[in-house]
Amino acid sequence: MAKGLVLGILIGILLLVGSAYLYFSWGFAPVATSAAPMPFERKLAKAAQHAYLDKLPHPQPLVPADEANLIAGAKVYKEHCAVCHGLPDQPKSAVSQGMFPKPPELFHGTGVTDDEPWETYWKVENGIRMTGMPGFKGQLSEKEIWQVTMLVKNADKITEPVKKELLAGNSTPMSMAMPDMETKPAKETKPMKETKPAKK
Ligand code: HEC
C-alpha cells in the first residue's frame, strides 16, 4: 500500500518534470517579445521578487529629495533610463514598445512613487533578471543611483527646473531613438525638422 503510494508520487513528479521539459524543448514556450506570457509567468516572477527583496536590508536614502539631487537624478535618468521608461509628456520610444515585459512609464500615472526608495534603489543597482531592466552597479555611483531613485520616487511632484533638465539636451539615447522629441539642445546641432534658423 505504502509502496504503491510512493511509486504513484514518483511517477507524478516525473510526469510533471517531463512535461515541463517538453514544453520548452518542443518549442511551446514563448520566445518573441510579442508572444503571450507563459502560464503563471508574471505571478511567479512577482512572487520570487517580493520573497527575495523582503529578505534584504532596507537602507534609508543616502541623499535628500531636494532640488539639487533631483536635478542630478534627472541628468542620470535622461541618459540611462528615459529610452525605456519615458519622459514627462513625451510619446513612448520604439525601444520601450518592443519589450516584454513593458517597462513601466515612471513619469506617467503612479510609476514607482508608491514604492519604498530602498526597493527602487535595489532594482536600479541590481536590475531585474529576464525583463530587460539593467543593473547599474559599477556603471553609476551609489550617490547617482540614490539621486535617480529619489527622482522617480517623486516623479509626481517634480518642479519646473527638474522637468526642464529632464527634457533638455539632445544627445541622449532617448532623443536619438525619438528624433521628433521636442528638446532644448544644450549645443546647437543640425535641426531634424525645419525650424527657425539657429541664431549665430
Ligand atoms: C533597456 C530598458 C531599460 C532601461 C535602460 C532601464 N530600465 Fe528600468 N525597467 C525596465 C523594464 C522592462 C522593467 C520592468 C521589469 C518588470 O516588469 O518586472 C523595469 C523596471 C524598473 C523599475 C521597477 C518598476 C516597478 O514597477 O517595480 C524601476 C524602479 C526602474 N526600472 C528604474 C530604472 C531606472 C532608474 C533606470 C535608469 C538608471 C532604468 N530603470 C533603466 C527596462 C529598463
Residues whose N, C-alpha, C, O or C-beta is under 5 A from the ligand:
A	BS01	HEC	H80 C81 C84 P101 K102 P103 P104 G111 V112 T120 K123 V124 I128 T131 G132 M133 P134 V148
